[in-house]
Amino acid sequence: MDRFTNKVVIVTGAASGIGKASALRIAAEGGTVACLDVQEKALHDAVKEINAHSATTGSASTYLCDIGNPQAITDAVAAVIKDHKKLNALCNIAGILKLQNTLEASLEDWNQIIAVNLTGTFLMCQTALPHLINTKGSIVNMGSTAALGGHAWTAAYAASKGGVLSMTKTFSIEFCKQGINANSLSPASVDTPMSSHPKLPEGADYDLLKKILPLHGLVRPASDVASLVAFLASEDAVHINGVDVRIDGGLMT
Ligand SMILES: NC(=O)c1ccc[n+]([C@@H]2O[C@H](COP(=O)([O-])OP(=O)(O)OC[C@H]3O[C@@H](n4cnc5c(N)ncnc54)[C@H](O)[C@@H]3O)[C@@H](O)[C@H]2O)c1
């Protein structure tokens, strides 16, 4: 498949996990991928790996960007447009998770999780939308099953992802007449650095953990999620708009 030939795609969180796998998948389908992340060395390593990968027919490049910093977002999107002249899809994959006992969670942690996962995703969309309107492009935002069912210790994270799902539906309607489609995806447990060694709150109840991390084979590789990200960012999904796709093996059914 070569769905991304002559397409420019931004992927945030591209230094690791699902973002990196998505950037690779899109570059393997001919795309020009602008890889954004806050981890400088990991980002350079990821882009090097993507460009050297035997499947890559497109290309990847680095844009150091903390999506918790509005000016950094403005600068990164401007740099992508300066370098590549257009934008066909925006994949907001970057995110952070802290498992916290609600009674002990600090306001600082709450604000940080909301600032990155929700406000960062909003500002990426707001900044990129004028360029996406020019190409009748696509937005793909990262949700989580934490927004769809009760997951202990994730008040801020679940709230941030619930906000992402609602906001994505808003964009899908507000910009549909300009040719934009905006969708989200909600994975359950994916095998990435975020989920492989979750730091549990003190005294955490193992039975509650099993409700977040199904321990019997539902944990999927990031490449499974990347194939959905690529589909939603491609013209194959042009008539899919305002949808949240669960990728959870039926867990939330
Ligand atoms: N792993 C899972 O089980 C799972 C399940 C559901 C949803 N998700 C979501 O998928 C997305 C990717 O997670 P992952 O599992 O690949 O995690 P990961 O930790 O492997 O990757 C997240 C990436 O986001 C980047 N990032 C974090 N804060 C950033 C910031 N302020 N600015 C720019 N980049 C930033 C990190 O540097 C990292 O490269 C997240 O939004 C996460 O909430 C993950």
The ligand as an ORCA input file, in Angstrom:
! r2SCAN-3c Opt
* xyz 0 1
  N       0.047      2.064     26.116
  C      -1.237      1.926     26.383
  O      -1.655      0.921     26.978
  C      -2.226      2.979     25.938
  C      -3.601      2.682     26.012
  C      -4.511      3.646     25.613
  C      -4.081      4.870     25.146
  N      -2.753      5.127     25.089
  C      -2.351      6.437     24.596
  O      -1.508      6.282     23.479
  C      -0.628      7.399     23.385
  C       0.793      6.909     23.195
  O       1.160      6.197     24.356
  P       2.290      5.079     24.372
  O       1.712      3.924     25.065
  O       2.879      4.937     23.036
  O       3.302      5.770     25.402
  P       4.848      6.109     25.306
  O       5.175      6.639     26.659
  O       5.602      4.968     24.760
  O       4.888      7.294     24.236
  C       4.373      8.569     24.499
  C       5.220      9.580     23.746
  O       4.628     10.869     23.972
  C       5.702     11.771     24.208
  N       5.276     12.908     25.000
  C       4.899     12.914     26.301
  N       4.674     14.172     26.707
  C       4.903     14.975     25.632
  C       4.876     16.375     25.443
  N       4.567     17.216     26.437
  N       5.176     16.850     24.214
  C       5.520     16.016     23.205
  N       5.607     14.690     23.339
  C       5.284     14.167     24.544
  C       6.740     10.949     24.976
  O       8.012     11.560     24.968
  C       6.664      9.633     24.252
  O       7.564      9.586     23.176
  C      -0.848      8.233     24.635
  O      -1.703      9.321     24.342
  C      -1.538      7.265     25.570
  O      -2.343      7.924     26.517
  C      -1.800      4.221     25.465
*
